[in-house]
Amino acid sequence: MLNAALSEIGFAFDQLGADGVVMVTNYGGNYLGQRQVRTSIRRTRQTVGDGFPPSTIPAGYDCVACGRPGPVIEFTFDTCRTVADMLYAGVLNRHKNISLF
């Protein structure tokens, strides 16, 4: 799933001349601060991201669901999780071209 998303990002910038992309919070448990995603962001040298990424269900959600549907809990938690991952990975410091809106 992650490789397909990164391939589409490359296609959007390289072939279509996109100004930016909207990403979900994680791709099969791979969050936006992880190495493969950071490499793709660095390669584009464009404005990428979305300051409020649409949340997805994280890996292992069944264990922490509290009997609630995913969107009820994960809309806020997974968004926070991916922003924290980007901050701790230094993505926002290293890639000043990321525009969060």
C-alpha positions in Angstrom: 0.0 0.0 0.0 2.8 2.5 0.9 4.8 1.8 -2.2 1.7 2.4 -4.4 1.0 5.7 -2.6 4.6 6.8 -3.0 4.6 5.8 -6.7 1.4 8.0 -7.2 3.1 10.9 -5.5 6.1 10.6 -7.9 3.7 10.4 -10.8 1.7 13.4 -9.7 4.8 15.6 -9.4 6.9 14.2 -12.2 4.3 13.6 -14.9 1.4 15.8 -14.0 3.2 18.8 -12.5 1.1 18.8 -9.3 1.6 21.6 -6.8 0.9 19.3 -3.9 -0.8 16.2 -2.7 -3.2 15.2 0.1 -2.2 12.2 2.1 -4.0 10.1 4.7 -2.4 9.6 8.1 -0.9 6.2 7.4 -0.4 3.7 4.7 -0.7 0.2 6.2 0.7 1.4 9.5 3.5 3.5 7.8 3.2 7.0 9.1 4.3 10.2 7.4 7.5 10.6 9.4 8.9 7.2 8.3 12.0 7.0 6.1 10.3 5.9 2.8 7.7 8.8 3.1 10.4 11.3 4.0 12.5 10.2 1.0 9.5 10.8 -1.3 8.8 14.2 0.3 12.5 15.2 -0.1 12.6 14.1 -3.7 9.6 16.1 -4.8 10.9 19.5 -3.5 7.4 20.7 -3.7 4.6 21.7 -1.3 3.2 18.5 0.0 1.0 17.4 2.8 -2.2 18.4 4.5 -2.2 19.9 7.9 -5.2 17.9 8.9 -4.7 14.5 7.1 -7.8 12.4 6.6 -7.4 9.7 9.3 -7.3 6.0 8.6 -7.6 3.1 10.8 -4.2 2.2 12.3 -2.7 -1.3 12.5 -3.9 -3.1 15.6 -7.0 -0.9 16.0 -9.1 -3.9 17.1 -7.1 -4.1 20.3 -7.8 -0.5 21.3 -11.2 0.2 19.7 -13.1 0.4 23.0 -16.1 -1.0 21.1 -16.3 2.2 19.0 -16.2 2.6 15.2 -12.8 3.6 13.9 -13.8 7.1 12.6 -15.2 8.1 16.0 -11.9 7.6 17.8 -9.2 7.6 15.1 -10.2 10.9 13.4 -8.4 12.7 16.2 -6.0 10.1 17.5 -4.5 9.0 14.2 -4.1 12.6 13.0 -2.3 13.4 16.2 -0.2 10.2 15.8 1.0 11.1 12.3 1.8 14.8 13.2 3.8 13.6 16.3 5.6 11.1 14.0 6.5 13.9 11.6 7.7 16.1 14.5 9.9 13.5 16.2 11.3 12.4 12.8 12.3 16.0 12.1 10.3 16.1 8.9 9.0 19.6 9.5 12.5 21.0 10.3 14.3 19.4 7.4 11.6 20.0 4.8 10.6 23.7 5.0 8.7 23.2 1.7 5.9 21.3 3.4 2.9 23.4 3.6 0.4 22.3 6.2 -3.0 23.7 5.6 
